[in-house]
Amino acid sequence: MAAVGIRRPTAGDAVLIAADFPAGDFAVITPYLLPPGPKRVNVGDGFILDSAIRLLRLRPCYVFSSRVSLTAADIEQINSTRLLLVVGANSLKDDFEITPGFSLRTLAALQVPVVLMGVGHYGTPQQTHGLTAESTQLLRALLDRFPYLSVRCDASWRYVANALPDRVESIVMTSCPVVHAVDGIDAGFLARDVVEQLVVTVTDRNDIESQWPIVHIAAKSFRAHRRVLALHQDFGNERLWRAAEGLGFEVLRSTDCEDFLALYRATELHFGNRVHAHLKCLSLGVRSFCTPFDLRQAYFAESLGYPLITAVPDPAMDRCDFGELARRRDALRSVMDEFVDALRAVIVTRRAR
């Protein structure tokens, strides 16, 4: 069992993600950074940060956690830059907040554009009846400072558009940054009878009994020289680890997104319900079959046009047109590129002396 990097990433770690790119004059808010407490690091949030940086071709000079309220010192640092970028995750819900307690008053203290990139629907119907009046005001105020708000799926677009019907031209469906090719790798979605490496993912924070069939089906159905169970958000489920090892899987547990990014770059097949594993593989041209878990899988499937697999064999796997999926992905890249160009126009503009 591989258990590496089992610690919470720091702002210093986050600033060094995609370290081959130059630093840019902007700050980032991400859920990848967590304060001390019971919440578990989700490396998929690190994937979003990595892809956003690679799309921008610039690293942030400051990184803050979306789980911690901004302090006066944080706001001062943000105001020393040209832009604050809020990257990804499922933050769109009725009582929308960028960080805990973030309000119009917080925004008034910030003197730079605050931009949402690839934000997504919260994924539970109980908290997504419709944006509150204050949340709607906040999103409208963001659009008064920057012309676009980027969402990751069609359901997210509809949710925001329902609250801002007069600003629909500013709400752009770019998909998640993770689905876009940023690694210089295109495996061509090649199908193989036997793959060198199979990666399986589950969401082990709850209801693991209903997800165990994912691991068992993958072991029985796909021939691979190496099998890896990748735990994007490790909840210390030792019983799961041992059972997977009994089926011939290695188990990867880490809080460092780079460990998982390296894994997927060397993978030939993914099967499971972690959406950012699925999206990363699609960006790499790696065959991937997503299984259902909550609304997030369904919303990405709707937007990108792929089936959700509930059994193996499943006729939907044979019908899955990876060529068409790649065409949809690439069409969305032009939308993302336009959004990124607008970001860069603010970030790299010379300051007036």
Secondary structure as UniProt FT lines:
FT   STRAND          2..3
FT   HELIX           11..15
FT   TURN            16..20
FT   STRAND          27..30
FT   TURN            31..32
FT   HELIX           43..56
FT   STRAND          62..65
FT   TURN            66..67
FT   HELIX           72..79
FT   STRAND          84..87
FT   TURN            100..101
FT   HELIX           104..109
FT   STRAND          114..117
FT   HELIX           125..127
FT   HELIX           133..145
FT   STRAND          149..151
FT   HELIX           154..163
FT   HELIX           165..170
FT   STRAND          171..173
FT   HELIX           177..179
FT   TURN            188..189
FT   STRAND          194..201
FT   TURN            204..205
FT   HELIX           208..221
FT   STRAND          223..231
FT   HELIX           238..246
FT   TURN            247..248
FT   STRAND          249..253
FT   HELIX           257..265
FT   STRAND          269..272
FT   HELIX           275..284
FT   STRAND          287..290
FT   HELIX           295..304
FT   HELIX           315..319
FT   HELIX           322..347
//
